[in-house]
């Protein structure tokens, strides 16, 4: 027996389940490790990308996924990649809006490695037909000069 459109609408409305959402205090910058940069007088840009960034919508608990790009010029310390991966995993169940995720990440990464410059860009997978890209820069004066 096939369901009527009204039956399907009723079942659809009942799908409203509450998903577990962690607060921003679950983001753990203590995972971030660094190592000495041996060429501080020869600046080089380091670019790190992953297509696997995930956090969740703070209101629905549904996943927000996208590509994360971190580009920085080290001063004395470089980010250690395995520790960065563990840090990023702490976002998986965190309810955080897209704009705040980029800013929080920039603050934590700058605190960890004190770079000359850094840009964090989160290019989110479109949701509801809307595509969002959030980019933040350190130091902020460079962003204002553009």
Residue pairs with C-beta under 8 A, 6 or more apart in sequence:
3 11
18 61
19 56
19 60
19 61
19 62
20 61
20 93
21 56
21 58
21 61
21 93
21 94
21 95
22 93
22 94
22 95
23 94
23 95
24 94
24 95
24 96
24 100
24 104
26 90
26 93
26 94
27 87
27 90
27 91
27 94
27 96
27 104
27 108
28 87
28 90
29 87
29 108
29 111
29 112
31 83
31 84
31 86
31 87
31 90
32 79
32 80
32 83
32 84
32 87
32 108
32 109
32 112
32 113
33 79
33 80
33 83
33 112
34 77
34 78
34 79
34 80
34 112
34 113
35 77
35 78
35 80
36 76
36 77
36 78
37 74
37 75
37 76
37 77
37 78
40 74
40 75
40 76
43 73
43 74
43 116
44 73
44 74
45 71
45 72
45 73
46 70
46 71
46 72
46 73
46 74
46 78
46 79
47 69
47 70
47 71
48 69
48 70
48 71
48 79
48 81
48 84
49 67
49 68
49 69
49 70
50 67
50 68
50 85
50 88
51 66
51 67
52 65
52 88
53 65
53 66
53 67
53 68
53 88
53 91
53 122
54 63
54 64
54 65
54 91
54 92
55 63
55 64
55 91
55 92
55 94
55 95
55 96
55 101
56 62
56 63
56 64
56 92
56 93
56 94
56 95
56 96
57 63
57 64
57 95
57 97
58 95
58 96
58 97
59 95
61 95
64 98
64 101
64 124
64 125
64 127
65 124
65 125
66 122
66 123
66 124
66 125
67 122
67 123
68 88
68 105
68 120
68 121
68 122
68 123
69 119
69 120
69 121
69 123
70 79
70 84
70 105
70 109
70 118
70 119
70 120
70 121
71 118
71 119
71 121
72 79
72 109
72 113
72 115
72 116
72 117
72 118
72 119
73 115
73 116
73 117
73 118
74 113
74 115
74 116
75 113
75 114
75 115
75 116
76 114
77 112
77 113
77 114
78 113
79 109
79 112
79 113
87 108
91 101
96 104
98 122
98 124
98 132
98 134
99 134
101 122
101 134
102 120
102 121
102 122
102 134
102 135
102 136
103 136
105 120
105 122
106 118
106 120
106 136
106 137
106 138
109 115
109 118
109 120
110 118
110 138
115 138
117 137
117 138
117 139
117 142
118 137
118 138
119 135
119 136
119 137
119 138
120 135
120 136
121 133
121 134
121 135
122 132
122 133
122 134
122 135
123 133
124 131
124 132
124 133
124 134
136 143
137 143
